[in-house]
Amino acid sequence: MADVRPFQGARYNPDRLSDYSAVIAPPYDVISDRYREELLDRHPHNAVRLVLSQEREGDSEADNKYTRAASTLRTWIADSILLEDSTDSFYVYDQTYDTSATGRRTRRGLIAAVRVEPWEKGIIRPHEQTFPKATRDRLQLLRASRANFSTVFGLYDDPEQRVESILRLCTAGAPDMEATDDDGVVHRVWRMDCASASAEVHSAFSEWEILIADGHHRYETALAYRNEVRGQSSSWTGEEPENFTLMTLVNLRSPGLTILPTHRLLHGNGGGVTDILTRAEIFFDIKELPATIAASQALDLLKQSADAHSFGFVTPHRAFQMTARPQLLSHPLLPDDKSEAYRKLDVTLLHAFILDPVLRQSDPVSELTYIKDAEEGVAAVRDGQGSMVFLLNATRLDEVLAVARAGEKMPHKATYFYPKVFSGIVMRKLS
């Protein structure tokens, strides 16, 4: 199954850095232009200079944001800003976080080099759709830099916690690095400097497959680059560095693993609240809630009905709870080319019976945006910044696994694994 190996990590030099918090950065795809400027101003060696270098007027094939990121990497290595470890190692990566939905938790991961495999082998499984534009962007960066600046986030199933028991032995002392991000998440890393422990970890993973939780574009980029380089080679052993990519691997049974919901905020009249309620009454049992109900209270009600496929619906002056009728799961409006696991997802039901018809029929055209914070969505509607918001329960992990094992990918914005794995923690050069 999965081929998971130690590698020579490239990390920030502690003798050249007083505050790791100033140099780490979230994944490239959640960094806005404004936030990139904040990170650039925060520290001259912030990892955003590698993962999301700036475009400039007059960029050319020889001088562009990708070549500049590669040049920055070479300079930082030459100046000993980054140091490459002398031997192959695994790295333990803890993220301690606190949300209103979960309380305080720690998610423990293993940073490793993982052999890239085509999807059809079933060794590495996706769960999200990808978009060619994003993959092309990451491929250009990988070609220029020949380095992994960020990790793919993968899940494995270890019911006996074999790997975690090994990792516990390697984290008894102080971490090699500690940083706190802007959301208050504390990141800690330990280097595993034990050959026998590394061999045990490698052996355990040879029995398991990996489900990608986040970083699908980075994985597809690694696979495309491997195929590209292999096609140009006259001899190929399978041991070349392009055969592997950087991953953070977490046991899917870990109590620190969290999926948060992504809510739907509608801009525009959406056909009107009355029309939506009229349509919803055909498919859902509808209960009116206090007009001023707090988002947290609405979410608590949804959690109590999580197995019944229940949604919150908040408008400027009213609020409702919609619960799917049991017969809805076999309705012909649901996609008949999808598995039962896909058809009964909350996101599938909401879009099939309400959102997609509303968006097709609204005049003028309504716009849908995706938000993580329910309080923010409800406030936007009540402040006139949105017309209505649909609140959802988080997708359960067993639902994600069922869809992936059916050979399918989840609907758009169906999962939000929290927290994100950051860039600047441990990097990997391919040279």
N, C-alpha and C positions, 0 to 999 in steps of 0.2 A: 504494500500500500504506500503510504506517504514516506518519502525519503527526506528526513529532517536532520540537518547537520550543523555542527558548530562552525564558526567562521572567524576571521580576523576583523573585529569591529573597529571602526574609526570613530573616536569620541573626542569631545572637547577636552583640551589639556587643562587640568585643574590648576596648574601653576600659572596659567594665562587668563584665568577666569575667576571672578569672585562671586558671581551670582548666576547659576544655571537658569534661573527663572527668566533672565533677560534674553536668552538665546534660543529657547525652544519655541516652536510654532505649531499651530494646528495643521491638519491636512490642507493641501492647496485649494481644494474645492469648497472650503467654507471660509476662505479669506477674501473679504471684500477689498476693493481698492483702498478705501479709507483705513481699514484695519492693517493692510499691508504697510501703509505709510507709518502707522503707529509702531509696528514691529521694526521697521527700518530705523526709526528714530530711537528705538529703545536701546539698541546695541549695534555696533558696527559689524558684529559677527553673528547676528541673528540668523537662524536657519532659513528664514524666508528668502534670503538672498540666493539660496540654492534651489529651493523648491518652487519659488514663484518670482523669478527675476523680472525686472520691469522692461517693458517694451520702450523703445526710443524712436523718435523720428529719424528716418534714414537707415533703419535696420536693414541689413543685407544678409545674404547667405553665409558670408564669412564672419559677420559681426551682428549678433542678435541676442535675444534674452537667453537662449539655450547655450550659446558659446560663451556668453559672459558668466553664466552659472558654472560652467566647466572651468573657466579661468579662475573664478573665485575659489573653487575647490582646490585647484593646484596651488594657488597662493597661500591658502590657509594651511595646507599640508607643508609647504615649504617653510612657512613662518612658524610652524609647530603650534598653530591654533588648534588643529586637529591632530591627534596621534592615533596611529594604527597599532592595535595590540599585536604583540610578537607571536602569539600562538592562537590557534583556533579555540573559540570558546562559545558557549551559550551564554545568554544574559537573562536574568530574572527581572521582570518589569512589573512593578506594583503601581496601581493608580487608586488612591483613596479619595472618595468623593461623597457628597451629601446632597440628596434631593428631597423635596417634600414627599415624593412618592415612595422613596426607598429608605430614608434615613441614611446613616453613615455606613458605607461599605468599602471594601477593598477588593479590587479585581486583580488577580495575579496572572501574568502572562509569561511566556517563554519567547524570547527573540532568537530566531534561528534562520539559517539559509534553507529554503525548501525547494526541492526539485519541481520545476514547472511541468505540468502535464496537461494535455488537451482535455477539454471538458468531457469528451465522449468516453474517456477511460474510467470516469467515475471515481478517481482518486482525489481530485480536487473538485468540489462542487460549488457552483454559483447559486445565488438566490435572488439577484437583482439584474435588471436590464442594464445594458451599457450603451453609450452613445459614441459613435465613431469620432466625432470632433475631439472629445476629451481624450480618447485613446491616442489619437494622432499627436496631440500636444505632449502627452507624457512620453511618447515614443521618441519625439525629437529631443526631449531633455535627456533621455537615457542614451541615445546615440552620441550626443555631444559630451556628456559627463562620464559615461560608463561607471555609474555609481547608483546605488539605492539610497536615497536620502530619507525615505519614509518606508514604513512597513505596511504590508497588507495585514488585515486583521482576520485571523482564521479561528475556527472552533474545532475541537476534537472531542470524542466521547471516551472518557476515562472513568468509568463508574467506581473503580477501586482506588482512584487517586494515586496511581503509581508514580506519575510524573511529579505531582504536587508534593508527594512525600520526599522526593529527591530535592526539589527546589527548596523545601523548608530547611534542609541541612545546609544549603548554600547562602542562607540569608540571616544567619545568626548574628553576624556582625553589622557594623554600620554600612549603609549603602555607599556605593562608589559615587553616586550623584543623587541629588535631591532638588526638585524644582516645583514651584507652584504656578499654575497657569491662571489666566484672568477669570476663570470660573471657580477658582478655589480648589481645583483638583490638584492633589499632591502626587507628583511622579517620582518614583525611586527606582534605581537600577543597581543590581549587583552583577558582577562578572563571575561566572562559574568557572573556577580554575581547578578542575578536577577531572582527569581523563576517564576514570572509572565511572563517575557520575554521568559524563557526557555519553559514554558508550551505552549505559542503561537507558538514557533518554532516547537515543537513536534507535535502539532495539524496540522500545515500546511503541514508537510511532510507526514502525514498519507493519503494525497490525491494524492501523486506523486510517480512515479517510479524513479529509479536512473540508469543512464547510466555510466558505468565505462569508464573513459577517459584514466587512467593509473593505473598500479598496479594490473593487472589481476592475476598475480601469487600470490600476497599477498592475494587477495580475495579468490582464490581457495584454498590456504593454510588454511585460516581461516575456510572455509566451511569443508574441509577435517578434520581439527582438531576438530571442533564441532561434526562431525559425529563420529569420533574416541572416543572422551570422552563420548558422549551420549551412544554409544554402550557398554561401560564398566560400565555404571551407572545402579543401580537397581531402581532408581527413578529419573525422569526428569521433571522439572517444566516448562522449557523454559525460565526461568529467570537467569540461570547460566551465568557467565561472558563469557563462551566459545560461547554463542549464538550471540555475538556481535564482531565486529572488528572496528578498527579506520579508519575514512574516513575524507578527506577534501572535502566538498561539495560546488560546485560553480553553480550559476544560468547560464544555457546555453545561456541566453539572455544578459549576462553581457558584456559590451563593453570592459572589460579587458581580455576576453577569446580569446586566440590566438592559431591557428594551423599553424605550419610552415611546409614547404615541406621537404621531404627527397629525395635527388637526387641519381642517380645511376652512380657509377664510375666503368668502365670496365677496367680490367687488362688483357692483352693478345690481340691478333689481332681481336678477335670476328668475324672472317671470313673476315675481311677487310672492310674498310670504303666503298669502291665501292660496295661490296656485300650487305652491310646494306642499302645503298641508293637505290640500285636496288630493294631490297625487300620492302623498305618503300614506294617507288613510286607506288606500287600496291594499297596501302591502304591510303596514306596520300598525301596531297598537300605539296610540299616542296619548301621553299623559302631560297635561299642562303643569308647569312648575312655577314657583313664585317668579315674577318678572325680574326681580333684582337678585336672584340667586347668584352666589359667588361661583366662580369657575371651579374652585376646589370642592364645593358641595355637589356641583353637578357631576364632577368626576367620581366622587364617592358613590353616588347613585349608580353610575355606569358600572363601577367595579362590582357592585352587588348583583348586577344582572349580566356579568361578563359572559356567561355561558349561553345567554339568550340573544346575543347579537343586538346590543342596545347602543344608541347614539344620543348625544345631546344636540339640541338645535336652539341656538340663541339668536334673537333678532333685537333691534334697538329697544323694543318695549315688551317683548314676550320671551318665554323660554319653554322648551318642551323636551320630553324624553320619548324617543321612538324605539320600539322594540319589535324586532322582526317576528312575524307569525311563522310557526313551524313549517307550514307548507311552502314557504318562500324558498327554501333550500332546493326545491325541485322545480322551480319556475322556469319556463322556457326563455325568459329574458337573460338568464345566466348563461355564460359562454359554454356551449356544448362540447367544445374541443378541449376543455380543461378538466383536471381531476376534481374529485369531490373535495379534496383538501383546499384547492384553490377556490372553488365555487362558494365555499362557506366561510371564507375570510370576511371579517367585518368590512374591510376596505372594498372588497369585491361587491358586497351587497349595497353599500352606500353609493358607490359609483353606478352600478347597474340600474338601480331602481330610482335614484334621486339625482345625483350630481350630473351624470353624463346626459340624461335627457334634458335637464335644466340648462346645461351649458350649450347644448345643440339648439334649443328652442328660444333662448333668451334674445331679446331685441331691445336695446342695443346689446351687443355681445358682452357677457359677463366674464370676469377674470377670476381665476382660482389661484390662490397662493397657499403655500404650505408653511405652517408655523409649529414650533415645538412647545411654546409656552401658552397654555390654555388661558391664563389670566390676561396675557397680552392680546389674545384673540378676542376675548369677550370685551375687554376695554376698547379695542379698536371699533367694534360694532356699536357700542354704547356712546362712543365719542364721534361717530359719524365717519370713521376711517374705513369702514367696511359695512356691507349690508347685512350679512349674517355669517355665523360660524357654526360648523359642525364639529362636535367634540367626540373623540373616539377613545376606546380602551386601547392599551398597547397590544400589539400582536404578540401572541405567546410563542416561546421558542419551539414548542412541539409543533405548532402550525408552520413555522418556517421550515423545520426539518421535513415535515410531511410533504410540503410543496417541492422542496429541493430533491427529495428522494423519488418523487414522481417525475423527475426530469424537467421540471418547470421552474420558471422564475417568478418571483413575487410581483404583484402590481407595483406601480410607481409610488414611491414614498410610503411603503407599507411598514418599514422598520426603521428604527433609530437606535442603534446600539450606543449606549452612553457609558463612560465618556469616550471621546475619540482618542485613537492612539496618535501621539504627537511626533513631529519631525524634530530632529536634533537630539534624539535620545541616544541611539546607536545607528551608525551608518555603515555601508558596505561598499568598498571599491571592487569593481570587476577586473581591474588590471592586476 
